[in-house]
Amino acid sequence: MNTTANVDAMTAILRQISLDWNRTISYGRSYLAIFFAYAPGVTCLMAATGSTLDSVAGAVIGGAASGFLMLNITLFSYEQMNNHHWMNGIVPINRNHQILGRFAFLIVCDLVAGLEVAVSIACAGIIMHEPVKVTDAIGFAAMTVLTLVLLNAIVQPFLYRFSPYRAMAAIILSIGVIVGTVIGLRKALPEFEKTVEQLAEAISRHQAIALAAFLIIDVLALAFSSKISLHIYGSKDI
């Protein structure tokens, strides 16, 4: 009985992943080609015009993180603009599996983003004649994936609670509050900036431990986010 239930659950999650994939390619395969070519293209351009490898790495990680985060928001926007969210009430996938399938699809996208970052940085290193260590490329990729997973976990309840536009407003407001808090801490606590620099240095020295800690944070964030998202989504009429 449990085996059958597990198989049914996996089938439902795979159906949701398939639905999200169809929503992603609804704008056309040319859109996807441009989307995936953007980060490597900009990275190679920066490398060819004299940028440092550190600045290139920062740019491609930031670009990939923001781009793939927008992909998540695009899925909800597509549902709203096309009234496709009404279909969620009749497709043979319960709400719990819809949420788990959406998270699974996003994690796959996050892994693709990490691979794209690693390839982009490696290509930039070749152009700049500064070969990138495999361990460094893997570290950049892992940081990208873990950052995206955490960001998606944070924004997901907003997207289930509000329309994509209101969710964006709430997210931007939250970012503003965080930035304002950091600025306030810098002014109120003279040692704050020095502490942040020491923390960044410690992370760079113990990268494996930092990534393991980040992974634990991500797992906890996913569990909490999925529970909150199900609570919000389960109380909605669709």
trRosetta pair geometry for C-beta under 8 A, 3 or more apart (Angstrom, degrees):
i j d omega theta_ij theta_ji phi_ij phi_ji
1 4 5.9 -54 -153 34 29 110
1 5 6.5 28 151 -17 63 107
2 5 5.5 -55 -148 38 34 112
2 6 6.2 36 153 -21 67 105
3 6 5.7 -54 -148 35 30 111
3 7 6.4 30 153 -19 64 105
4 7 5.7 -54 -148 36 31 111
4 8 6.3 31 153 -18 65 106
5 8 5.7 -54 -147 37 31 112
5 9 6.3 34 153 -22 64 106
6 9 5.6 -52 -147 35 31 113
6 10 6.4 29 155 -16 65 105
7 10 5.9 -55 -148 38 30 109
7 11 6.3 33 152 -21 64 107
8 11 5.6 -53 -147 35 31 114
8 12 6.4 31 154 -19 64 105
9 12 5.8 -55 -150 35 30 110
9 13 6.4 29 153 -17 65 106
9 97 6.2 -156 -153 -97 67 118
10 13 5.7 -54 -146 37 33 111
10 14 6.2 33 155 -19 66 106
11 14 5.8 -56 -148 38 30 110
11 15 6.4 35 151 -23 64 104
12 15 5.6 -51 -151 31 33 115
12 16 6.7 33 151 -18 64 102
12 92 7.3 -116 -113 122 93 76
12 93 4.7 143 -165 -125 95 82
12 94 6.9 2 -173 23 154 74
12 97 3.9 -2 123 168 122 161
12 101 7.2 -115 129 -51 69 127
13 16 5.7 -52 -153 34 35 112
13 17 6.5 38 148 -20 65 102
13 97 5.2 -117 -69 -163 66 93
13 100 5.3 -58 -111 105 113 107
13 101 4.3 -177 -153 -80 59 87
13 104 6.0 66 175 11 114 153
14 17 5.5 -48 -148 35 36 115
14 18 6.4 40 151 -21 64 103
14 101 7.4 -122 -25 -121 13 112
15 18 5.6 -53 -151 35 32 114
15 19 6.5 36 149 -21 64 102
15 91 7.4 177 141 164 125 118
15 92 7.3 -29 133 77 171 84
15 93 5.4 -157 88 -72 123 125
15 97 8.0 40 54 140 100 124
15 101 7.1 -58 71 -115 59 157
16 19 5.5 -49 -149 33 35 114
16 20 6.4 32 153 -16 66 104
16 93 5.3 144 -63 -169 96 160
16 97 6.1 -179 -24 139 136 82
16 98 5.2 173 -115 -123 136 46
16 100 7.5 110 58 76 154 67
16 101 2.5 92 84 107 131 164
16 102 6.4 -76 156 -42 124 62
16 104 7.8 100 88 46 110 113
16 105 7.3 -121 122 -29 86 122
17 20 5.8 -56 -149 38 31 109
17 21 6.4 35 151 -22 65 105
17 101 5.1 -127 -42 -167 67 96
17 104 5.8 -62 -80 95 115 113
17 105 4.7 170 -126 -74 75 98
17 108 7.6 67 -146 7 121 145
18 21 5.6 -52 -148 33 32 114
18 22 6.5 32 153 -17 64 104
19 22 5.8 -57 -153 36 31 110
19 23 6.5 31 150 -19 65 105
19 91 7.1 19 -83 -150 150 167
19 93 7.9 -117 -8 9 144 156
19 101 7.6 57 41 134 105 140
20 23 5.4 -50 -148 36 36 114
20 24 6.3 41 151 -25 65 103
20 75 5.9 -4 -143 -132 94 133
20 101 7.0 174 -11 138 124 98
20 102 6.2 143 -75 -112 144 63
20 105 4.3 16 84 -147 151 174
21 24 5.5 -52 -150 31 33 114
21 25 6.5 12 159 -3 67 106
21 105 7.0 -143 -50 -136 75 123
22 25 6.3 -62 -142 46 30 96
22 26 6.6 58 150 -57 61 91
23 26 5.5 -29 -155 -12 34 122
23 75 5.5 81 114 -133 139 76
23 78 4.9 142 -169 98 107 154
23 79 7.3 -15 -131 -56 144 78
23 84 7.4 157 -106 120 115 165
24 27 7.9 -62 165 19 37 95
24 32 7.3 71 144 -89 97 112
24 71 7.0 22 -124 -166 108 105
24 74 7.5 83 -115 104 66 122
24 75 7.0 -25 -71 -86 78 92
25 28 7.3 -131 179 69 65 2
25 29 6.3 10 -154 -78 103 65
25 31 8.0 159 -142 62 46 109
25 32 6.2 -19 -110 -42 77 134
26 78 6.3 119 50 -147 145 138
27 31 4.1 -1 112 10 110 169
27 32 7.8 142 75 -38 96 74
28 31 4.8 106 68 -3 81 101
28 32 7.5 -149 105 0 51 84
29 32 5.4 -49 -154 36 46 114
29 33 6.3 51 147 -24 71 101
30 33 5.5 -49 -148 33 36 115
30 34 6.4 35 154 -16 66 103
31 34 6.0 -57 -151 38 29 108
31 35 6.1 34 150 -25 64 110
32 35 5.4 -53 -144 35 32 117
32 36 6.2 19 162 -9 67 107
33 36 6.4 -63 -147 42 25 99
33 37 5.9 14 159 -12 64 118
34 37 5.9 -65 -136 44 27 105
34 38 6.2 48 159 -51 64 96
35 38 6.2 -41 -157 -1 23 116
35 67 6.8 153 -164 177 86 124
35 71 7.8 89 -169 -84 142 112
36 39 7.7 -57 -172 27 35 96
36 40 7.9 12 149 8 63 110
36 112 7.9 -65 -116 159 110 120
36 116 6.7 -134 -155 -107 79 134
37 40 6.2 -70 -157 52 46 102
37 41 5.4 48 152 -29 80 118
38 41 5.9 -68 -149 37 22 112
38 42 6.3 14 163 -13 64 109
38 63 7.2 -143 122 164 105 126
38 67 6.9 167 76 -108 136 155
39 42 6.1 -57 -143 39 28 105
39 43 6.1 30 157 -22 63 111
39 60 5.3 93 -175 -147 103 85
39 63 5.1 161 -110 107 93 123
39 64 5.1 37 -105 -71 156 87
39 67 6.9 -125 -54 17 111 154
39 116 5.6 77 72 151 140 121
39 117 7.3 -59 154 -84 145 58
39 120 5.5 -71 133 -81 97 155
40 43 5.5 -58 -145 39 31 116
40 44 6.2 29 160 -18 67 106
40 60 7.9 52 -82 -130 39 124
40 116 6.8 -111 -45 -169 96 88
40 119 6.5 -31 -95 108 121 103
40 120 4.5 -137 -99 -101 67 92
40 123 6.2 50 -154 41 99 154
41 44 6.1 -56 -148 36 27 106
41 45 6.4 26 153 -18 62 109
42 45 5.5 -56 -148 37 32 114
42 46 6.3 34 154 -20 66 104
42 59 6.9 -125 129 141 116 122
42 60 7.3 168 86 -91 101 78
42 63 6.5 168 68 -102 147 174
43 46 5.8 -55 -150 35 29 109
43 47 6.3 27 153 -18 64 108
43 56 5.7 86 -151 -171 80 102
43 59 7.0 167 -96 92 72 109
43 60 4.7 24 -85 -79 120 123
43 120 4.1 110 20 -179 169 107
43 121 7.1 -95 -164 -71 143 42
43 123 6.6 94 109 76 120 109
43 124 5.0 -92 162 -61 101 117
44 47 5.6 -54 -145 38 33 113
44 48 6.1 29 156 -18 66 109
44 120 7.7 -112 -38 -152 76 77
44 123 5.7 -46 -82 130 98 121
44 124 6.5 -139 -90 -85 46 70
44 127 6.0 136 -145 -42 74 157
45 48 5.9 -59 -145 39 28 108
45 49 6.3 10 160 -7 64 114
46 49 6.2 -71 -145 44 27 99
46 51 4.1 -21 170 20 91 148
46 55 7.1 -139 172 111 133 99
46 56 5.0 164 105 -105 129 91
46 59 6.2 132 -53 59 169 157
46 124 7.1 -10 78 -125 95 124
47 51 6.3 -72 -83 55 33 97
47 53 7.8 38 -112 -97 95 63
47 56 5.6 41 -69 -104 83 151
47 123 7.5 -169 16 117 160 75
47 124 3.9 -169 -70 -146 139 80
47 125 7.8 -89 -131 -33 141 22
47 127 4.1 94 127 81 128 132
47 128 5.0 -107 -164 -43 99 101
48 127 5.6 -72 -69 175 74 136
51 55 4.9 -115 -179 83 106 122
51 56 5.2 126 110 -58 123 90
51 59 7.8 -19 169 0 158 142
52 55 4.7 90 59 9 84 101
52 56 6.9 -148 95 -6 43 87
53 56 5.5 -54 -146 38 34 114
53 57 6.2 37 154 -22 67 105
53 121 7.7 76 -168 -159 92 89
53 124 6.5 141 -126 124 76 117
53 125 6.4 46 -123 -92 125 76
53 128 6.1 -160 -71 77 94 161
53 130 5.4 -108 -56 94 139 146
53 132 7.3 173 -162 -84 136 101
54 57 5.7 -53 -148 35 29 111
54 58 6.4 29 154 -17 63 106
55 58 5.7 -53 -147 38 33 112
55 59 6.2 33 154 -21 65 107
56 59 5.8 -57 -148 36 29 111
56 60 6.3 20 160 -13 66 108
56 121 6.9 139 118 -119 106 70
56 124 4.6 162 153 -172 153 160
56 128 7.8 -150 -8 -29 156 144
57 60 6.2 -59 -143 39 27 103
57 61 6.2 24 160 -16 64 110
57 121 5.4 43 -102 -114 84 120
57 124 7.8 -155 -60 69 65 151
57 140 5.9 -104 -157 -120 111 139
58 61 6.0 -60 -145 39 26 107
58 62 6.1 22 159 -14 64 112
59 62 5.9 -60 -146 41 26 108
59 63 6.0 23 158 -18 65 112
60 63 5.6 -53 -138 41 30 111
60 64 6.0 29 162 -17 65 108
60 117 5.5 141 131 -131 109 75
60 120 4.7 178 -150 111 151 142
60 121 6.3 -157 61 -61 152 81
60 124 7.6 -140 -30 -25 143 143
61 64 6.1 -55 -142 39 26 106
61 65 6.1 26 158 -20 62 111
61 117 5.7 55 -92 -134 66 134
61 140 6.3 -118 -77 -170 118 95
61 143 6.9 -10 -141 100 137 110
61 144 5.3 -134 -138 -87 86 100
61 147 7.7 69 175 39 105 153
62 65 5.8 -58 -144 38 27 111
62 66 6.2 18 162 -12 65 110
63 66 6.2 -60 -144 41 26 103
63 67 5.9 23 160 -18 64 114
64 67 5.8 -59 -140 41 27 111
64 68 6.0 14 167 -8 66 112
64 113 4.7 137 168 -166 112 98
64 116 5.8 165 -118 89 132 118
64 117 5.2 -102 11 -67 165 99
64 120 7.8 -166 -52 14 127 150
64 144 5.8 3 94 -155 131 133
64 148 7.9 -68 127 -65 89 129
65 68 6.5 -62 -141 43 21 99
65 69 6.2 24 157 -21 60 112
65 113 7.2 106 -80 170 43 143
65 144 6.2 -136 -67 -148 91 80
65 147 5.6 -35 -118 109 130 124
65 148 5.6 -148 -130 -76 75 88
65 151 6.9 106 -176 2 100 157
66 69 5.7 -56 -145 36 28 114
66 70 6.5 31 155 -20 63 105
67 70 5.8 -57 -155 33 30 111
67 71 6.9 40 145 -29 62 98
67 113 7.7 168 77 -118 98 115
68 71 5.1 -33 -154 16 44 122
68 72 7.5 52 149 -19 59 91
68 109 5.6 163 -158 145 111 108
68 110 6.5 130 148 -96 146 54
68 112 7.8 165 -111 78 134 94
68 113 4.4 -52 -42 -78 158 139
68 148 5.6 -9 95 -134 128 138
69 72 5.9 -45 -167 25 41 113
69 73 7.0 34 142 -10 66 103
69 148 6.6 -144 -65 -136 82 84
69 151 5.4 -52 -105 125 123 137
69 152 6.8 -151 -121 -70 75 77
69 155 7.2 95 -165 13 103 154
70 73 5.4 -54 -151 41 45 111
70 74 6.0 56 147 -30 71 101
71 74 5.3 -47 -147 29 33 119
71 75 7.0 42 152 -26 60 94
71 106 7.9 157 99 -122 106 80
71 109 6.0 -150 100 -178 148 153
72 75 6.0 -47 -162 20 33 112
72 76 7.4 21 148 -5 62 101
72 106 5.7 36 -95 -115 108 123
72 109 7.9 -180 -61 76 82 152
72 152 5.4 -180 -83 -121 161 101
72 155 6.8 112 109 87 140 128
72 156 7.6 -82 178 -84 135 76
72 159 7.2 -118 145 -54 100 165
73 76 5.9 -58 -158 40 41 107
73 77 6.1 42 146 -22 71 109
73 155 7.5 -54 -69 147 93 143
73 159 6.8 -143 -110 -103 64 128
73 164 5.7 112 -172 -152 86 110
73 167 7.3 -171 -126 96 100 125
73 168 6.8 67 -145 -76 142 100
74 77 5.4 -55 -142 39 34 114
74 78 6.1 41 157 -26 67 102
75 78 5.9 -51 -151 29 27 112
75 79 6.9 27 151 -17 60 103
75 102 7.3 154 128 -141 155 105
76 79 5.7 -52 -153 33 35 113
76 80 6.5 29 153 -15 67 107
76 159 4.8 -134 -61 -171 162 114
76 164 4.6 154 107 -79 109 105
76 167 7.3 8 108 31 157 155
77 80 5.8 -60 -149 40 33 108
77 81 5.9 25 160 -16 70 111
77 164 4.4 -39 -77 6 76 176
78 81 6.1 -56 -136 39 26 105
78 82 6.0 -5 173 10 63 117
78 84 6.4 -9 132 31 78 141
79 82 6.8 -80 -144 52 17 90
79 84 4.4 -105 -134 74 56 98
79 85 4.2 80 161 -61 109 82
79 88 7.4 21 -150 -33 132 120
80 83 7.6 15 -174 -76 27 34
80 84 7.9 -47 -13 39 19 80
80 85 6.2 23 -79 -21 50 125
80 163 6.0 93 -121 -151 154 92
80 164 5.9 -140 11 0 146 109
83 86 5.6 0 163 3 85 115
84 87 5.3 -34 -174 17 62 119
84 88 7.8 77 136 -29 68 87
85 88 5.5 -29 -168 6 53 118
85 238 6.1 -105 152 -146 89 109
86 89 6.2 -47 -174 21 49 111
86 90 7.7 15 144 3 69 106
86 238 6.6 -177 -120 174 39 75
87 90 6.1 -77 -156 48 47 94
87 91 5.7 49 154 -35 85 104
88 91 6.2 -41 -129 23 31 110
88 93 7.9 -67 -153 72 67 102
88 95 7.8 65 161 -102 110 77
88 98 6.2 63 -154 -128 108 156
88 238 5.1 -39 81 154 104 146
89 238 4.2 -176 -60 109 106 87
93 97 5.0 -121 -172 92 88 116
93 98 5.3 115 125 -66 114 82
93 101 7.0 -29 -172 -1 143 149
94 97 5.3 85 59 18 73 101
94 98 7.0 -127 105 -11 35 91
95 98 5.2 -48 -145 31 36 118
95 99 6.5 35 157 -18 66 102
95 230 6.6 126 125 -140 105 78
95 233 5.3 175 -174 123 123 113
95 234 5.5 156 99 -88 154 72
96 99 6.0 -57 -155 35 30 108
96 100 6.4 23 151 -13 65 109
96 230 5.8 29 -104 -124 72 127
96 234 8.0 23 -60 -76 75 113
97 100 5.5 -51 -137 43 37 110
97 101 5.8 42 158 -22 67 107
98 101 5.9 -57 -145 38 24 111
98 102 6.4 27 154 -21 61 106
98 233 7.5 -145 84 156 121 152
99 102 5.7 -53 -148 34 30 112
99 103 6.5 28 153 -15 64 104
99 160 7.8 7 -107 -88 109 143
99 226 5.8 129 141 -148 122 83
99 229 5.2 148 -141 113 132 123
99 230 5.5 -110 10 -75 167 82
99 233 6.3 177 -68 38 119 157
100 103 5.8 -54 -149 38 33 110
100 104 6.2 34 151 -21 66 106
100 226 6.8 49 -84 -145 68 132
101 104 5.5 -52 -143 36 32 113
101 105 6.3 35 156 -21 65 104
102 105 5.8 -52 -148 35 30 111
102 106 6.4 28 154 -17 63 107
102 156 7.7 137 117 -136 125 119
103 106 5.7 -58 -148 39 31 110
103 107 6.3 33 154 -22 66 104
103 152 7.6 141 -128 131 70 124
103 156 7.4 6 -85 -108 91 157
103 222 6.5 106 -162 -154 138 105
103 225 7.9 138 -101 99 127 115
103 226 6.2 -34 -47 -87 154 111
104 107 5.8 -52 -148 33 31 112
104 108 6.7 34 152 -19 63 102
105 108 5.8 -54 -156 33 33 112
105 109 6.6 32 148 -17 65 105
106 109 5.4 -53 -150 38 37 114
106 110 6.2 43 149 -25 67 101
106 148 8.0 -158 164 146 95 104
106 149 7.8 131 124 -113 103 60
106 152 5.0 156 161 -167 145 160
107 110 5.3 -47 -147 32 35 116
107 111 6.6 39 151 -21 63 99
107 149 6.3 38 -111 -106 81 103
108 111 5.7 -51 -154 32 33 113
108 112 6.7 35 147 -18 63 102
109 112 5.5 -51 -152 34 36 114
109 113 6.5 42 147 -23 66 101
109 148 7.9 -126 105 152 87 143
110 113 5.4 -49 -151 32 35 116
110 114 6.6 39 149 -20 64 101
110 144 7.7 175 -174 128 78 79
110 145 4.9 101 149 -144 100 70
110 148 4.1 178 -126 96 105 130
110 149 5.4 69 -155 -59 172 77
110 152 7.2 -107 -64 -5 126 141
111 114 5.6 -49 -152 33 35 114
111 115 6.6 36 150 -17 64 102
111 145 5.9 38 -92 -119 47 125
112 115 5.6 -53 -151 37 34 112
112 116 6.3 37 150 -22 66 105
113 116 5.5 -53 -148 35 32 114
113 117 6.5 35 152 -21 64 103
113 144 5.6 -143 125 146 99 120
113 145 6.7 154 75 -87 96 63
113 148 5.8 94 68 -42 152 163
114 117 5.7 -51 -150 33 32 112
114 118 6.5 31 153 -18 64 105
114 141 3.8 83 178 -177 90 84
114 142 6.6 61 -146 -69 133 26
114 144 4.7 166 -99 78 68 111
114 145 3.9 -14 -59 -50 133 102
114 148 7.9 -129 -49 19 87 131
115 118 5.7 -55 -149 36 33 111
115 119 6.3 28 155 -15 67 107
115 141 6.5 53 -72 -141 30 129
116 119 5.9 -56 -145 40 30 108
116 120 6.0 31 156 -22 65 111
117 120 5.7 -57 -144 37 27 112
117 121 6.2 22 161 -15 65 108
117 140 5.5 -143 139 133 118 103
117 141 5.2 167 75 -98 107 63
117 144 4.6 161 -6 -32 160 162
118 121 6.2 -59 -147 38 26 106
118 122 6.3 26 155 -18 62 110
118 137 4.4 83 -148 169 88 99
118 138 6.7 33 -113 -81 129 38
118 140 6.3 152 -88 79 64 103
118 141 4.0 -10 -51 -63 109 124
119 122 5.7 -58 -148 38 30 112
119 123 6.3 30 155 -19 66 106
120 123 5.8 -55 -149 36 29 110
120 124 6.4 30 152 -19 64 105
121 124 5.5 -50 -146 36 34 114
121 125 6.4 39 152 -23 64 103
121 132 5.6 99 136 -97 96 172
121 136 7.8 -127 136 121 140 97
121 137 5.6 180 83 -117 121 85
121 140 5.6 56 -15 80 163 164
122 125 5.6 -52 -152 32 32 114
122 126 6.7 33 151 -20 63 102
122 132 5.4 -120 -103 50 56 127
122 137 5.6 23 -61 -109 97 143
123 126 5.7 -52 -153 32 34 112
123 127 6.5 33 151 -17 66 105
124 127 5.7 -55 -149 37 34 111
124 128 6.1 15 158 -4 68 114
124 132 7.8 57 71 -37 83 131
125 128 6.0 -66 -139 49 27 99
125 130 5.0 -101 -148 86 75 70
125 131 5.4 81 155 -133 122 21
125 132 3.8 -137 -54 -23 160 94
126 129 7.6 24 -178 -75 29 36
126 131 7.3 45 -82 -98 56 63
132 136 5.4 -121 -178 79 89 122
132 137 5.3 95 129 -57 123 100
133 136 4.3 91 63 3 92 104
133 137 7.0 -161 92 -6 49 83
134 137 5.7 -55 -150 37 34 111
134 138 6.3 33 153 -18 67 106
135 138 5.7 -53 -146 38 31 111
135 139 6.2 37 152 -23 64 106
136 139 5.5 -53 -149 34 31 115
136 140 6.5 32 153 -18 65 103
137 140 5.8 -51 -149 36 32 110
137 141 6.3 31 152 -18 64 107
138 141 5.6 -55 -147 39 32 112
138 142 6.1 33 155 -21 67 107
139 142 5.8 -53 -143 36 29 110
139 143 6.3 29 157 -19 63 106
139 207 5.6 -22 -131 175 130 144
139 211 7.4 -119 -136 -64 75 137
140 143 5.9 -57 -149 36 28 111
140 144 6.5 31 152 -21 63 106
141 144 5.7 -55 -153 33 31 113
141 145 6.4 28 153 -17 66 106
142 145 5.8 -55 -147 37 32 110
142 146 6.1 25 158 -13 67 110
142 211 5.4 11 136 -138 137 133
143 146 6.0 -57 -141 42 28 106
143 147 6.0 30 159 -21 64 110
143 211 7.3 -93 -73 -102 69 98
143 214 7.7 1 -119 122 62 174
144 147 5.9 -60 -147 37 25 110
144 148 6.3 21 158 -16 63 110
145 148 6.0 -61 -149 38 27 108
145 149 6.3 28 156 -20 65 107
146 149 5.7 -50 -144 35 31 112
146 150 6.4 30 156 -17 63 106
146 211 6.8 -165 -31 -147 158 75
146 214 4.6 53 168 139 150 123
146 215 6.3 -85 -114 -77 122 59
146 218 5.5 -114 -151 -54 80 142
147 150 5.9 -59 -152 38 29 109
147 151 6.3 27 153 -18 66 108
148 151 5.6 -54 -142 38 32 110
148 152 6.1 30 159 -17 67 107
149 152 6.0 -57 -147 39 27 108
149 153 6.3 29 154 -21 62 108
149 218 4.7 39 107 -152 127 125
149 221 7.6 125 132 79 87 123
149 222 6.9 -38 172 -64 104 112
150 153 5.6 -55 -148 35 30 113
150 154 6.5 30 153 -20 64 105
150 214 7.7 -80 -45 -173 134 89
150 217 6.7 10 -101 119 122 105
150 218 5.4 -93 -67 -102 82 82
150 221 5.5 57 -129 70 70 168
151 154 5.7 -56 -152 34 31 111
151 155 6.3 12 160 -6 68 110
152 155 6.2 -62 -138 45 30 98
152 156 6.0 48 161 -47 66 102
153 156 6.1 -39 -144 7 25 119
153 218 7.0 166 -13 -153 149 64
153 221 4.0 95 122 138 155 105
153 222 5.1 -97 -104 -80 128 53
153 224 7.5 73 174 66 116 86
153 225 4.0 -156 -167 -20 78 157
154 157 8.0 -70 173 26 31 94
154 158 7.9 15 137 -3 62 114
154 221 7.0 -35 -55 -171 71 126
154 225 7.1 -90 -63 -96 23 129
155 158 5.2 -61 -164 41 57 118
155 159 6.0 53 144 -24 84 106
155 167 7.1 87 -174 168 92 114
155 171 5.6 14 -118 -102 104 130
156 159 5.7 -59 -148 36 34 110
156 160 6.5 25 158 -13 68 105
156 225 5.1 80 55 174 126 119
156 226 7.8 -8 111 -77 152 48
156 229 5.2 -37 135 -81 109 134
157 160 5.8 -58 -145 41 35 107
157 161 6.0 29 158 -19 69 112
157 225 6.1 -131 -33 -150 97 75
157 228 4.5 -21 -97 116 133 119
157 229 5.2 -124 -89 -76 66 71
157 232 5.9 123 -153 -3 81 149
158 161 5.9 -64 -144 40 26 107
158 162 6.0 -26 177 28 67 108
158 167 4.2 121 142 -147 98 94
158 170 5.2 -168 -144 86 123 130
158 171 5.8 131 123 -60 171 92
159 162 7.2 -66 -117 58 21 73
159 164 6.6 19 -135 -102 87 65
159 167 4.8 62 -89 -142 53 165
160 229 4.8 123 -1 -148 157 81
160 232 4.7 115 114 96 115 125
160 233 4.6 -69 -166 -62 128 95
160 236 7.8 -143 172 -17 85 142
161 167 7.3 132 64 -93 80 97
161 232 4.9 -72 -77 -162 80 144
162 165 7.9 -110 143 68 108 51
162 166 3.7 -120 176 94 127 111
162 167 4.3 170 76 -59 111 74
162 170 6.2 143 9 -4 158 136
163 166 4.8 82 52 16 81 102
163 167 6.7 -144 89 -9 36 90
164 167 5.5 -56 -143 38 28 116
164 168 6.3 34 156 -24 64 102
165 168 5.7 -48 -151 30 30 113
165 169 6.7 31 149 -18 61 103
166 169 5.4 -50 -151 35 38 114
166 170 6.3 38 151 -19 67 103
167 170 5.6 -54 -148 37 33 110
167 171 6.2 33 153 -20 66 106
168 171 5.6 -54 -145 37 30 112
168 172 6.2 30 156 -18 65 106
169 172 5.9 -54 -145 38 28 109
169 173 6.3 31 154 -19 63 107
170 173 5.6 -54 -147 37 30 113
170 174 6.3 33 152 -21 64 105
171 174 5.6 -54 -150 34 31 112
171 175 6.4 32 151 -19 65 103
172 175 5.6 -51 -148 35 33 112
172 176 6.4 38 150 -22 64 103
173 176 5.5 -52 -151 34 33 115
173 177 6.5 35 151 -21 64 102
174 177 5.6 -51 -151 32 34 112
174 178 6.5 34 151 -18 65 104
175 178 5.6 -54 -150 36 34 112
175 179 6.2 32 153 -17 67 106
176 179 5.8 -54 -143 39 30 109
176 180 6.1 31 156 -18 65 109
177 180 5.7 -56 -146 40 28 112
177 181 6.3 32 153 -23 63 106
178 181 5.7 -54 -150 33 29 113
178 182 6.5 29 153 -18 64 104
179 182 5.7 -54 -150 35 32 111
179 183 6.4 31 152 -17 66 105
180 183 5.7 -54 -146 38 32 111
180 184 6.2 34 154 -20 65 107
181 184 5.6 -55 -148 37 30 113
181 185 6.3 30 154 -20 65 105
182 185 5.7 -54 -148 36 31 111
182 186 6.5 35 152 -23 64 103
183 186 5.7 -52 -151 31 32 114
183 187 6.7 22 154 -11 64 106
184 187 6.0 -62 -151 41 32 104
184 188 5.8 16 159 -9 70 116
185 188 5.9 -61 -131 47 29 102
185 189 5.4 -21 -178 28 70 112
185 192 4.8 150 143 -131 95 160
186 189 7.2 -64 -114 59 13 75
186 192 5.3 -129 -99 80 45 133
186 193 5.7 54 -131 -53 94 100
188 192 7.7 62 69 -28 70 138
189 192 4.0 95 91 -42 108 105
191 194 5.2 -63 -160 48 59 114
191 195 5.6 66 142 -31 84 104
192 195 5.7 -59 -152 33 28 112
192 196 6.5 28 153 -19 64 104
193 196 5.7 -51 -150 33 34 112
193 197 6.5 34 152 -18 65 105
194 197 5.7 -54 -150 36 33 112
194 198 6.4 34 152 -19 65 105
195 198 5.7 -54 -148 37 32 111
195 199 6.3 34 151 -21 65 105
196 199 5.6 -53 -149 35 32 113
196 200 6.4 33 152 -19 65 104
197 200 5.7 -51 -147 35 32 112
197 201 6.4 33 153 -19 64 106
198 201 5.6 -53 -147 37 32 112
198 202 6.3 34 152 -21 65 105
199 202 5.7 -54 -148 35 31 112
199 203 6.4 33 152 -21 64 104
200 203 5.7 -52 -150 34 31 113
200 204 6.5 31 153 -18 64 105
201 204 5.8 -54 -150 36 32 110
201 205 6.5 29 152 -18 65 107
202 205 5.7 -57 -149 37 32 110
202 206 6.2 -16 166 23 69 106
202 210 8.0 140 117 -71 76 120
203 206 6.7 -79 -137 61 24 75
203 207 6.8 63 160 -98 63 55
203 210 4.3 80 -146 -99 83 155
204 207 6.5 4 -152 -67 29 93
206 209 4.3 -18 155 36 110 119
206 210 5.9 124 101 -26 78 92
207 210 5.5 -59 -146 38 31 113
207 211 6.2 30 158 -19 68 106
208 211 5.9 -54 -147 36 28 109
208 212 6.4 30 153 -19 63 106
209 212 5.7 -54 -149 36 32 113
209 213 6.4 31 153 -18 65 105
210 213 5.8 -55 -149 37 31 110
210 214 6.2 34 151 -21 65 107
211 214 5.4 -51 -144 36 33 115
211 215 6.3 40 152 -25 64 102
212 215 5.6 -49 -150 30 31 114
212 216 6.8 33 151 -18 62 101
213 216 5.7 -51 -153 33 35 112
213 217 6.5 37 149 -19 65 104
214 217 5.6 -53 -152 36 34 114
214 218 6.4 38 149 -23 65 105
215 218 5.5 -52 -150 34 32 115
215 219 6.5 34 153 -20 65 102
216 219 5.8 -51 -149 33 32 111
216 220 6.5 29 154 -13 64 106
217 220 5.9 -60 -151 40 30 109
217 221 6.1 30 152 -20 66 110
218 221 5.6 -56 -143 38 30 112
218 222 6.2 32 157 -21 66 104
219 222 5.8 -52 -148 34 29 111
219 223 6.5 28 154 -18 62 106
220 223 5.8 -55 -149 36 31 111
220 224 6.3 25 156 -13 66 109
221 224 5.9 -58 -144 42 29 107
221 225 5.8 29 158 -20 66 113
222 225 5.8 -56 -137 40 26 110
222 226 6.1 25 163 -19 64 108
223 226 6.2 -56 -145 36 24 107
223 227 6.5 22 156 -17 60 109
224 227 5.9 -60 -152 36 29 110
224 228 6.3 23 156 -13 66 108
225 228 5.9 -57 -145 41 30 106
225 229 5.9 31 156 -21 66 111
226 229 5.6 -52 -139 39 29 114
226 230 6.2 31 159 -20 63 106
227 230 6.0 -55 -148 35 27 109
227 231 6.5 30 152 -20 62 106
228 231 5.6 -54 -151 34 33 114
228 232 6.4 27 154 -15 67 107
229 232 5.8 -58 -148 40 30 107
229 233 5.7 19 160 -10 69 115
230 233 5.9 -56 -129 47 28 104
230 234 5.4 32 165 -25 65 115
231 234 6.1 -54 -137 36 18 111
231 235 6.8 10 161 -14 55 110
232 235 6.4 -71 -159 34 25 103
232 236 7.1 27 149 -30 62 107
233 236 5.8 -53 -156 19 38 117
